[in-house]
């Protein structure tokens, strides 16, 4: 039994090391998310205030999904990508408690 366990551990160890050495995808391919309170929203931009008090501006693009018709003061969850140094919304939804 101990030999079998040792064999399994030896076989799985390279997979763990490989995962540590593998690179993350480039920023353009990663999706980020953040929560915040809507300051302003219009058809092309969304400005939110994060919990830390910072303002973040996002751009709506043709593929953006807007979960509802929210306005200033709404607490939202924003999923976005970074393209050409701009934060483009992939999806934004209002968080309902």
Chimera marker file (.cmm) of the C-alpha trace (Angstrom):
<marker_set name="trace">
<marker id="1" x="0.000" y="0.000" z="0.000" r="1" g="1" b="0" radius="0.5"/>
<marker id="2" x="2.832" y="2.395" z="0.883" r="1" g="1" b="0" radius="0.5"/>
<marker id="3" x="4.565" y="1.583" z="-2.394" r="1" g="1" b="0" radius="0.5"/>
<marker id="4" x="1.415" y="2.408" z="-4.335" r="1" g="1" b="0" radius="0.5"/>
<marker id="5" x="1.004" y="5.702" z="-2.493" r="1" g="1" b="0" radius="0.5"/>
<marker id="6" x="4.660" y="6.577" z="-3.108" r="1" g="1" b="0" radius="0.5"/>
<marker id="7" x="4.295" y="5.761" z="-6.802" r="1" g="1" b="0" radius="0.5"/>
<marker id="8" x="1.211" y="7.972" z="-7.122" r="1" g="1" b="0" radius="0.5"/>
<marker id="9" x="2.962" y="10.876" z="-5.383" r="1" g="1" b="0" radius="0.5"/>
<marker id="10" x="6.014" y="10.539" z="-7.623" r="1" g="1" b="0" radius="0.5"/>
<marker id="11" x="3.850" y="10.521" z="-10.753" r="1" g="1" b="0" radius="0.5"/>
<marker id="12" x="1.804" y="13.566" z="-9.702" r="1" g="1" b="0" radius="0.5"/>
<marker id="13" x="4.715" y="15.717" z="-8.587" r="1" g="1" b="0" radius="0.5"/>
<marker id="14" x="5.796" y="16.824" z="-12.128" r="1" g="1" b="0" radius="0.5"/>
<marker id="15" x="2.255" y="18.065" z="-12.795" r="1" g="1" b="0" radius="0.5"/>
<marker id="16" x="2.442" y="20.324" z="-9.739" r="1" g="1" b="0" radius="0.5"/>
<marker id="17" x="5.834" y="21.686" z="-10.756" r="1" g="1" b="0" radius="0.5"/>
<marker id="18" x="4.614" y="22.274" z="-14.315" r="1" g="1" b="0" radius="0.5"/>
<marker id="19" x="1.663" y="24.302" z="-13.048" r="1" g="1" b="0" radius="0.5"/>
<marker id="20" x="3.996" y="26.501" z="-10.994" r="1" g="1" b="0" radius="0.5"/>
<marker id="21" x="6.207" y="27.171" z="-14.027" r="1" g="1" b="0" radius="0.5"/>
<marker id="22" x="3.428" y="27.778" z="-16.537" r="1" g="1" b="0" radius="0.5"/>
<marker id="23" x="2.810" y="31.375" z="-17.538" r="1" g="1" b="0" radius="0.5"/>
<marker id="24" x="-0.426" y="33.265" z="-17.014" r="1" g="1" b="0" radius="0.5"/>
<marker id="25" x="-2.253" y="34.385" z="-20.158" r="1" g="1" b="0" radius="0.5"/>
<marker id="26" x="-1.491" y="37.928" z="-21.360" r="1" g="1" b="0" radius="0.5"/>
<marker id="27" x="-3.584" y="40.806" z="-19.974" r="1" g="1" b="0" radius="0.5"/>
<marker id="28" x="-5.581" y="41.060" z="-23.216" r="1" g="1" b="0" radius="0.5"/>
<marker id="29" x="-6.899" y="37.521" z="-22.718" r="1" g="1" b="0" radius="0.5"/>
<marker id="30" x="-7.683" y="37.734" z="-18.996" r="1" g="1" b="0" radius="0.5"/>
<marker id="31" x="-11.019" y="38.770" z="-17.498" r="1" g="1" b="0" radius="0.5"/>
<marker id="32" x="-11.055" y="40.809" z="-14.296" r="1" g="1" b="0" radius="0.5"/>
<marker id="33" x="-13.925" y="41.654" z="-11.971" r="1" g="1" b="0" radius="0.5"/>
<marker id="34" x="-14.669" y="44.310" z="-9.392" r="1" g="1" b="0" radius="0.5"/>
<marker id="35" x="-17.586" y="45.565" z="-7.300" r="1" g="1" b="0" radius="0.5"/>
<marker id="36" x="-18.489" y="49.206" z="-6.930" r="1" g="1" b="0" radius="0.5"/>
<marker id="37" x="-21.175" y="51.862" z="-6.650" r="1" g="1" b="0" radius="0.5"/>
<marker id="38" x="-22.257" y="53.546" z="-9.869" r="1" g="1" b="0" radius="0.5"/>
<marker id="39" x="-21.351" y="57.234" z="-10.021" r="1" g="1" b="0" radius="0.5"/>
<marker id="40" x="-22.414" y="57.849" z="-13.638" r="1" g="1" b="0" radius="0.5"/>
<marker id="41" x="-23.568" y="55.660" z="-16.500" r="1" g="1" b="0" radius="0.5"/>
<marker id="42" x="-24.285" y="56.507" z="-20.134" r="1" g="1" b="0" radius="0.5"/>
<marker id="43" x="-24.385" y="54.441" z="-23.353" r="1" g="1" b="0" radius="0.5"/>
<marker id="44" x="-20.589" y="54.542" z="-23.798" r="1" g="1" b="0" radius="0.5"/>
<marker id="45" x="-19.067" y="54.714" z="-20.290" r="1" g="1" b="0" radius="0.5"/>
<marker id="46" x="-19.547" y="53.567" z="-16.717" r="1" g="1" b="0" radius="0.5"/>
<marker id="47" x="-17.885" y="55.230" z="-13.733" r="1" g="1" b="0" radius="0.5"/>
<marker id="48" x="-17.899" y="53.410" z="-10.396" r="1" g="1" b="0" radius="0.5"/>
<marker id="49" x="-16.507" y="54.113" z="-6.948" r="1" g="1" b="0" radius="0.5"/>
<marker id="50" x="-14.806" y="51.099" z="-5.390" r="1" g="1" b="0" radius="0.5"/>
<marker id="51" x="-14.883" y="50.128" z="-1.736" r="1" g="1" b="0" radius="0.5"/>
<marker id="52" x="-11.441" y="51.717" z="-1.344" r="1" g="1" b="0" radius="0.5"/>
<marker id="53" x="-12.819" y="55.059" z="-2.572" r="1" g="1" b="0" radius="0.5"/>
<marker id="54" x="-11.127" y="54.997" z="-5.978" r="1" g="1" b="0" radius="0.5"/>
<marker id="55" x="-13.011" y="55.891" z="-9.161" r="1" g="1" b="0" radius="0.5"/>
<marker id="56" x="-12.742" y="53.491" z="-12.093" r="1" g="1" b="0" radius="0.5"/>
<marker id="57" x="-13.976" y="54.218" z="-15.603" r="1" g="1" b="0" radius="0.5"/>
<marker id="58" x="-15.030" y="51.502" z="-18.033" r="1" g="1" b="0" radius="0.5"/>
<marker id="59" x="-16.071" y="51.572" z="-21.676" r="1" g="1" b="0" radius="0.5"/>
<marker id="60" x="-19.128" y="49.817" z="-23.111" r="1" g="1" b="0" radius="0.5"/>
<marker id="61" x="-18.403" y="48.025" z="-26.406" r="1" g="1" b="0" radius="0.5"/>
<marker id="62" x="-20.718" y="46.255" z="-28.859" r="1" g="1" b="0" radius="0.5"/>
<marker id="63" x="-20.249" y="42.918" z="-27.091" r="1" g="1" b="0" radius="0.5"/>
<marker id="64" x="-20.847" y="44.291" z="-23.563" r="1" g="1" b="0" radius="0.5"/>
<marker id="65" x="-23.701" y="42.765" z="-21.585" r="1" g="1" b="0" radius="0.5"/>
<marker id="66" x="-25.631" y="45.078" z="-19.282" r="1" g="1" b="0" radius="0.5"/>
<marker id="67" x="-27.687" y="43.011" z="-16.852" r="1" g="1" b="0" radius="0.5"/>
<marker id="68" x="-30.360" y="45.606" z="-16.058" r="1" g="1" b="0" radius="0.5"/>
<marker id="69" x="-31.237" y="49.274" z="-16.337" r="1" g="1" b="0" radius="0.5"/>
<marker id="70" x="-29.403" y="50.530" z="-13.251" r="1" g="1" b="0" radius="0.5"/>
<marker id="71" x="-28.437" y="54.101" z="-12.464" r="1" g="1" b="0" radius="0.5"/>
<marker id="72" x="-26.304" y="56.126" z="-10.061" r="1" g="1" b="0" radius="0.5"/>
<marker id="73" x="-26.151" y="54.650" z="-6.580" r="1" g="1" b="0" radius="0.5"/>
<marker id="74" x="-26.581" y="51.035" z="-7.709" r="1" g="1" b="0" radius="0.5"/>
<marker id="75" x="-24.064" y="48.489" z="-6.417" r="1" g="1" b="0" radius="0.5"/>
<marker id="76" x="-22.715" y="46.570" z="-9.431" r="1" g="1" b="0" radius="0.5"/>
<marker id="77" x="-20.371" y="43.722" z="-10.305" r="1" g="1" b="0" radius="0.5"/>
<marker id="78" x="-18.255" y="44.570" z="-13.367" r="1" g="1" b="0" radius="0.5"/>
<marker id="79" x="-16.411" y="41.996" z="-15.467" r="1" g="1" b="0" radius="0.5"/>
<marker id="80" x="-13.912" y="43.635" z="-17.802" r="1" g="1" b="0" radius="0.5"/>
<marker id="81" x="-10.904" y="43.164" z="-20.064" r="1" g="1" b="0" radius="0.5"/>
<marker id="82" x="-8.002" y="45.483" z="-20.676" r="1" g="1" b="0" radius="0.5"/>
<marker id="83" x="-7.657" y="46.364" z="-24.372" r="1" g="1" b="0" radius="0.5"/>
<marker id="84" x="-5.483" y="49.190" z="-25.705" r="1" g="1" b="0" radius="0.5"/>
<marker id="85" x="-5.049" y="50.525" z="-22.153" r="1" g="1" b="0" radius="0.5"/>
<marker id="86" x="-8.848" y="50.868" z="-21.770" r="1" g="1" b="0" radius="0.5"/>
<marker id="87" x="-11.053" y="48.800" z="-19.480" r="1" g="1" b="0" radius="0.5"/>
<marker id="88" x="-13.779" y="47.312" z="-21.707" r="1" g="1" b="0" radius="0.5"/>
<marker id="89" x="-16.862" y="45.866" z="-20.045" r="1" g="1" b="0" radius="0.5"/>
<marker id="90" x="-17.677" y="42.269" z="-20.873" r="1" g="1" b="0" radius="0.5"/>
<marker id="91" x="-20.604" y="42.128" z="-18.444" r="1" g="1" b="0" radius="0.5"/>
<marker id="92" x="-22.017" y="44.330" z="-15.704" r="1" g="1" b="0" radius="0.5"/>
<marker id="93" x="-24.846" y="43.316" z="-13.382" r="1" g="1" b="0" radius="0.5"/>
<marker id="94" x="-26.508" y="44.991" z="-10.436" r="1" g="1" b="0" radius="0.5"/>
<marker id="95" x="-25.955" y="43.203" z="-7.162" r="1" g="1" b="0" radius="0.5"/>
<marker id="96" x="-29.199" y="42.691" z="-5.302" r="1" g="1" b="0" radius="0.5"/>
<marker id="97" x="-29.077" y="41.900" z="-1.596" r="1" g="1" b="0" radius="0.5"/>
<link id1="1" id2="2" r="1" g="1" b="0" radius="0.2"/>
<link id1="2" id2="3" r="1" g="1" b="0" radius="0.2"/>
<link id1="3" id2="4" r="1" g="1" b="0" radius="0.2"/>
<link id1="4" id2="5" r="1" g="1" b="0" radius="0.2"/>
<link id1="5" id2="6" r="1" g="1" b="0" radius="0.2"/>
<link id1="6" id2="7" r="1" g="1" b="0" radius="0.2"/>
<link id1="7" id2="8" r="1" g="1" b="0" radius="0.2"/>
<link id1="8" id2="9" r="1" g="1" b="0" radius="0.2"/>
<link id1="9" id2="10" r="1" g="1" b="0" radius="0.2"/>
<link id1="10" id2="11" r="1" g="1" b="0" radius="0.2"/>
<link id1="11" id2="12" r="1" g="1" b="0" radius="0.2"/>
<link id1="12" id2="13" r="1" g="1" b="0" radius="0.2"/>
<link id1="13" id2="14" r="1" g="1" b="0" radius="0.2"/>
<link id1="14" id2="15" r="1" g="1" b="0" radius="0.2"/>
<link id1="15" id2="16" r="1" g="1" b="0" radius="0.2"/>
<link id1="16" id2="17" r="1" g="1" b="0" radius="0.2"/>
<link id1="17" id2="18" r="1" g="1" b="0" radius="0.2"/>
<link id1="18" id2="19" r="1" g="1" b="0" radius="0.2"/>
<link id1="19" id2="20" r="1" g="1" b="0" radius="0.2"/>
<link id1="20" id2="21" r="1" g="1" b="0" radius="0.2"/>
<link id1="21" id2="22" r="1" g="1" b="0" radius="0.2"/>
<link id1="22" id2="23" r="1" g="1" b="0" radius="0.2"/>
<link id1="23" id2="24" r="1" g="1" b="0" radius="0.2"/>
<link id1="24" id2="25" r="1" g="1" b="0" radius="0.2"/>
<link id1="25" id2="26" r="1" g="1" b="0" radius="0.2"/>
<link id1="26" id2="27" r="1" g="1" b="0" radius="0.2"/>
<link id1="27" id2="28" r="1" g="1" b="0" radius="0.2"/>
<link id1="28" id2="29" r="1" g="1" b="0" radius="0.2"/>
<link id1="29" id2="30" r="1" g="1" b="0" radius="0.2"/>
<link id1="30" id2="31" r="1" g="1" b="0" radius="0.2"/>
<link id1="31" id2="32" r="1" g="1" b="0" radius="0.2"/>
<link id1="32" id2="33" r="1" g="1" b="0" radius="0.2"/>
<link id1="33" id2="34" r="1" g="1" b="0" radius="0.2"/>
<link id1="34" id2="35" r="1" g="1" b="0" radius="0.2"/>
<link id1="35" id2="36" r="1" g="1" b="0" radius="0.2"/>
<link id1="36" id2="37" r="1" g="1" b="0" radius="0.2"/>
<link id1="37" id2="38" r="1" g="1" b="0" radius="0.2"/>
<link id1="38" id2="39" r="1" g="1" b="0" radius="0.2"/>
<link id1="39" id2="40" r="1" g="1" b="0" radius="0.2"/>
<link id1="40" id2="41" r="1" g="1" b="0" radius="0.2"/>
<link id1="41" id2="42" r="1" g="1" b="0" radius="0.2"/>
<link id1="42" id2="43" r="1" g="1" b="0" radius="0.2"/>
<link id1="43" id2="44" r="1" g="1" b="0" radius="0.2"/>
<link id1="44" id2="45" r="1" g="1" b="0" radius="0.2"/>
<link id1="45" id2="46" r="1" g="1" b="0" radius="0.2"/>
<link id1="46" id2="47" r="1" g="1" b="0" radius="0.2"/>
<link id1="47" id2="48" r="1" g="1" b="0" radius="0.2"/>
<link id1="48" id2="49" r="1" g="1" b="0" radius="0.2"/>
<link id1="49" id2="50" r="1" g="1" b="0" radius="0.2"/>
<link id1="50" id2="51" r="1" g="1" b="0" radius="0.2"/>
<link id1="51" id2="52" r="1" g="1" b="0" radius="0.2"/>
<link id1="52" id2="53" r="1" g="1" b="0" radius="0.2"/>
<link id1="53" id2="54" r="1" g="1" b="0" radius="0.2"/>
<link id1="54" id2="55" r="1" g="1" b="0" radius="0.2"/>
<link id1="55" id2="56" r="1" g="1" b="0" radius="0.2"/>
<link id1="56" id2="57" r="1" g="1" b="0" radius="0.2"/>
<link id1="57" id2="58" r="1" g="1" b="0" radius="0.2"/>
<link id1="58" id2="59" r="1" g="1" b="0" radius="0.2"/>
<link id1="59" id2="60" r="1" g="1" b="0" radius="0.2"/>
<link id1="60" id2="61" r="1" g="1" b="0" radius="0.2"/>
<link id1="61" id2="62" r="1" g="1" b="0" radius="0.2"/>
<link id1="62" id2="63" r="1" g="1" b="0" radius="0.2"/>
<link id1="63" id2="64" r="1" g="1" b="0" radius="0.2"/>
<link id1="64" id2="65" r="1" g="1" b="0" radius="0.2"/>
<link id1="65" id2="66" r="1" g="1" b="0" radius="0.2"/>
<link id1="66" id2="67" r="1" g="1" b="0" radius="0.2"/>
<link id1="67" id2="68" r="1" g="1" b="0" radius="0.2"/>
<link id1="68" id2="69" r="1" g="1" b="0" radius="0.2"/>
<link id1="69" id2="70" r="1" g="1" b="0" radius="0.2"/>
<link id1="70" id2="71" r="1" g="1" b="0" radius="0.2"/>
<link id1="71" id2="72" r="1" g="1" b="0" radius="0.2"/>
<link id1="72" id2="73" r="1" g="1" b="0" radius="0.2"/>
<link id1="73" id2="74" r="1" g="1" b="0" radius="0.2"/>
<link id1="74" id2="75" r="1" g="1" b="0" radius="0.2"/>
<link id1="75" id2="76" r="1" g="1" b="0" radius="0.2"/>
<link id1="76" id2="77" r="1" g="1" b="0" radius="0.2"/>
<link id1="77" id2="78" r="1" g="1" b="0" radius="0.2"/>
<link id1="78" id2="79" r="1" g="1" b="0" radius="0.2"/>
<link id1="79" id2="80" r="1" g="1" b="0" radius="0.2"/>
<link id1="80" id2="81" r="1" g="1" b="0" radius="0.2"/>
<link id1="81" id2="82" r="1" g="1" b="0" radius="0.2"/>
<link id1="82" id2="83" r="1" g="1" b="0" radius="0.2"/>
<link id1="83" id2="84" r="1" g="1" b="0" radius="0.2"/>
<link id1="84" id2="85" r="1" g="1" b="0" radius="0.2"/>
<link id1="85" id2="86" r="1" g="1" b="0" radius="0.2"/>
<link id1="86" id2="87" r="1" g="1" b="0" radius="0.2"/>
<link id1="87" id2="88" r="1" g="1" b="0" radius="0.2"/>
<link id1="88" id2="89" r="1" g="1" b="0" radius="0.2"/>
<link id1="89" id2="90" r="1" g="1" b="0" radius="0.2"/>
<link id1="90" id2="91" r="1" g="1" b="0" radius="0.2"/>
<link id1="91" id2="92" r="1" g="1" b="0" radius="0.2"/>
<link id1="92" id2="93" r="1" g="1" b="0" radius="0.2"/>
<link id1="93" id2="94" r="1" g="1" b="0" radius="0.2"/>
<link id1="94" id2="95" r="1" g="1" b="0" radius="0.2"/>
<link id1="95" id2="96" r="1" g="1" b="0" radius="0.2"/>
<link id1="96" id2="97" r="1" g="1" b="0" radius="0.2"/>
</marker_set>
